[in-house]
Amino acid sequence: MAERRDLPFTRKNWTLATAGLASIVIGYICLRIPPAEGFLSLTLAPVLLVAGYCVLIPMAILARDQTKEEREDRTYGQDGKTR
């Protein structure tokens, strides 16, 4: 039988990627709204675009869930005693 392989992206990754994409789309929409000297195009749009491209999308790619082993290591430490 074929071995079951887990997908590298979890629900958390897809949620962050969707939030990043939504931030980027809303940023471009705000950038397009006149007047060009308004709050939306000069302040809000660049903040949304930077947040989408530089924060949310990289977080979606790099975030990973902890395995059971990693959680136990953080709880008990390397020597097996609780912290």
Backbone as JSON, one array per atom type, in Angstrom:
{
  "sequence": "MAERRDLPFTRKNWTLATAGLASIVIGYICLRIPPAEGFLSLTLAPVLLVAGYCVLIPMAILARDQTKEEREDRTYGQDGKTR",
  "N": [[0.82, -1.18, 0.0], [0.3, 2.3, -0.49], [2.27, 4.69, 1.17], [1.13, 6.91, 3.65], [1.45, 10.32, 3.42], [1.97, 13.21, 5.26], [0.73, 16.48, 4.71], [2.82, 19.34, 4.23], [1.86, 21.83, 5.01], [-0.28, 23.09, 7.47], [-3.54, 23.7, 8.93], [-3.16, 26.09, 10.25], [-1.09, 27.29, 8.75], [-2.39, 27.69, 6.27], [-4.38, 29.45, 7.06], [-2.89, 31.71, 7.84], [-1.71, 32.31, 5.36], [-3.98, 32.92, 3.84], [-4.88, 35.17, 5.25], [-2.72, 36.86, 4.73], [-2.88, 37.11, 1.93], [-5.41, 38.31, 1.73], [-4.85, 40.72, 3.05], [-3.04, 41.85, 1.26], [-4.62, 42.14, -1.07], [-6.64, 43.9, -0.12], [-4.97, 46.03, 0.48], [-4.08, 46.83, -2.08], [-6.54, 47.58, -3.15], [-7.19, 49.76, -1.49], [-5.11, 51.42, -2.22], [-5.86, 52.17, -4.71], [-8.1, 53.75, -4.44], [-9.4, 56.99, -4.87], [-9.0, 60.15, -3.13], [-5.59, 60.61, -4.2], [-3.99, 61.67, -2.25], [-5.05, 60.96, 0.12], [-5.82, 59.37, 3.35], [-6.2, 56.6, 3.06], [-4.76, 55.85, 0.7], [-2.16, 56.8, 1.17], [-1.32, 56.0, 3.72], [-2.7, 53.72, 4.96], [-2.8, 51.72, 2.89], [0.01, 51.16, 2.17], [0.84, 50.12, 4.67], [-0.78, 47.84, 4.95], [0.09, 46.38, 2.7], [2.84, 45.95, 3.26], [2.55, 44.49, 5.63], [1.25, 42.23, 4.63], [3.04, 41.19, 2.6], [5.58, 41.1, 3.91], [5.26, 40.11, 6.48], [2.94, 38.37, 7.06], [2.76, 36.44, 4.89], [5.46, 35.32, 4.86], [5.36, 34.27, 7.5], [3.37, 32.36, 7.18], [4.64, 30.55, 5.55], [6.85, 29.73, 7.08], [5.89, 28.92, 9.6], [5.3, 26.25, 11.83], [3.77, 23.39, 13.28], [4.25, 22.15, 16.59], [5.72, 19.02, 17.34], [4.68, 16.14, 19.22], [6.82, 15.2, 20.67], [8.54, 17.46, 20.78], [6.99, 19.18, 22.33], [6.97, 17.78, 24.76], [9.68, 17.89, 25.39], [10.01, 20.62, 25.89], [8.39, 20.88, 28.11], [9.36, 19.07, 30.04], [12.11, 19.26, 29.85], [15.55, 18.46, 28.98], [16.6, 16.57, 30.75], [14.46, 15.19, 31.73], [13.12, 16.09, 33.94], [10.58, 18.13, 35.41], [10.1, 21.58, 34.65]],
  "CA": [[0.0, 0.0, 0.0], [1.03, 3.56, -0.53], [2.51, 5.29, 2.48], [0.43, 8.18, 3.79], [2.37, 11.42, 3.71], [1.28, 14.4, 5.75], [1.02, 17.71, 3.98], [3.69, 20.21, 5.02], [1.12, 22.98, 5.52], [-1.42, 22.76, 8.31], [-4.62, 24.69, 8.9], [-2.56, 27.35, 10.7], [-0.38, 27.85, 7.61], [-3.35, 28.16, 5.27], [-5.06, 30.62, 7.62], [-1.96, 32.84, 7.72], [-1.57, 32.63, 3.94], [-5.21, 33.58, 3.43], [-4.86, 36.51, 5.85], [-1.74, 37.63, 3.98], [-3.44, 37.42, 0.61], [-6.48, 39.3, 1.94], [-4.2, 41.99, 3.37], [-2.46, 42.37, 0.02], [-5.72, 42.56, -1.94], [-7.23, 45.1, 0.47], [-3.98, 47.09, 0.32], [-4.14, 47.34, -3.45], [-7.82, 48.27, -3.32], [-7.06, 51.06, -0.83], [-4.17, 52.22, -3.0], [-6.54, 52.6, -5.93], [-9.21, 54.65, -4.11], [-9.03, 58.4, -4.85], [-7.92, 60.94, -3.69], [-4.26, 60.03, -4.05], [-3.34, 62.22, -1.07], [-5.86, 60.61, 1.28], [-5.3, 58.45, 4.36], [-6.2, 55.22, 2.56], [-3.69, 55.56, -0.26], [-0.82, 57.17, 1.65], [-0.95, 55.38, 4.99], [-3.24, 52.39, 5.19], [-2.42, 50.78, 1.84], [1.37, 50.65, 2.35], [0.93, 49.29, 5.88], [-1.38, 46.54, 4.63], [0.94, 45.67, 1.75], [4.04, 45.48, 3.96], [2.14, 43.43, 6.54], [0.96, 41.02, 3.84], [4.23, 40.64, 1.93], [6.77, 40.93, 4.75], [4.98, 39.48, 7.78], [1.99, 37.26, 7.05], [3.14, 35.38, 3.94], [6.6, 34.55, 5.41], [4.92, 33.49, 8.66], [2.61, 31.21, 6.68], [5.59, 29.58, 4.99], [7.79, 29.25, 8.09], [5.25, 28.41, 10.8], [5.06, 24.81, 11.86], [3.23, 22.92, 14.55], [5.2, 21.36, 17.36], [5.4, 17.61, 17.47], [4.46, 15.72, 20.6], [8.15, 15.1, 21.26], [9.04, 18.8, 21.06], [6.23, 19.7, 23.47], [7.44, 17.11, 25.97], [11.01, 18.41, 25.7], [9.85, 21.95, 26.48], [7.75, 20.75, 29.41], [10.18, 18.31, 30.98], [13.52, 19.54, 29.71], [16.34, 17.37, 28.42], [16.89, 15.57, 31.75], [13.24, 14.49, 32.09], [12.49, 16.71, 35.1], [9.73, 19.28, 35.07], [10.74, 22.89, 34.87]],
  "C": [[0.87, 1.25, 0.0], [1.13, 4.14, 0.88], [1.82, 6.64, 2.55], [1.43, 9.25, 4.19], [1.54, 12.61, 4.17], [1.69, 15.6, 4.92], [1.9, 18.62, 4.84], [2.97, 21.41, 5.62], [-0.08, 22.49, 6.32], [-2.49, 23.85, 8.17], [-4.09, 26.07, 9.3], [-1.84, 28.05, 9.54], [-1.33, 28.43, 6.57], [-4.1, 29.38, 5.76], [-4.17, 31.86, 7.5], [-1.79, 33.26, 6.26], [-2.81, 33.35, 3.42], [-5.29, 35.0, 3.99], [-3.87, 37.41, 5.11], [-2.26, 38.04, 2.61], [-4.56, 38.44, 0.72], [-5.9, 40.67, 2.25], [-3.63, 42.64, 2.11], [-3.55, 42.9, -0.92], [-6.37, 43.84, -1.42], [-6.27, 46.28, 0.35], [-3.99, 47.68, -1.07], [-5.45, 48.06, -3.73], [-7.76, 49.66, -2.69], [-6.12, 51.98, -1.6], [-4.85, 52.84, -4.22], [-7.62, 53.65, -5.68], [-8.72, 56.1, -4.11], [-9.52, 59.06, -3.56], [-6.57, 60.32, -3.35], [-3.55, 60.54, -2.8], [-4.08, 61.85, 0.21], [-5.19, 59.61, 2.2], [-5.18, 57.02, 3.82], [-5.02, 54.94, 1.64], [-2.29, 55.88, 0.26], [-0.39, 56.42, 2.9], [-1.41, 53.94, 5.11], [-2.78, 51.36, 4.15], [-0.99, 50.28, 1.99], [1.54, 49.77, 3.59], [0.35, 47.91, 5.62], [-0.5, 45.73, 3.68], [2.21, 45.14, 2.42], [3.69, 44.35, 4.92], [1.88, 42.12, 5.78], [2.21, 40.38, 3.27], [5.37, 40.3, 2.88], [6.52, 40.22, 6.07], [4.13, 38.22, 7.61], [2.37, 36.12, 6.1], [4.39, 34.63, 4.42], [6.23, 33.73, 6.64], [4.17, 32.24, 8.22], [3.55, 30.14, 6.14], [6.43, 28.94, 6.1], [7.15, 28.63, 9.32], [5.07, 26.9, 10.7], [4.54, 24.44, 13.24], [4.3, 22.1, 15.27], [4.75, 19.92, 17.39], [5.22, 17.29, 18.94], [5.79, 15.67, 21.35], [8.71, 16.47, 21.65], [8.3, 19.42, 22.24], [6.69, 19.08, 24.77], [8.82, 17.62, 26.37], [10.92, 19.78, 26.34], [9.27, 21.86, 27.87], [8.7, 20.13, 30.43], [11.67, 18.62, 30.91], [14.26, 18.31, 29.2], [16.55, 16.24, 29.45], [15.65, 14.83, 32.24], [12.55, 15.07, 33.31], [11.64, 17.89, 34.66], [10.44, 20.58, 35.41], [9.97, 23.69, 35.87]]
}
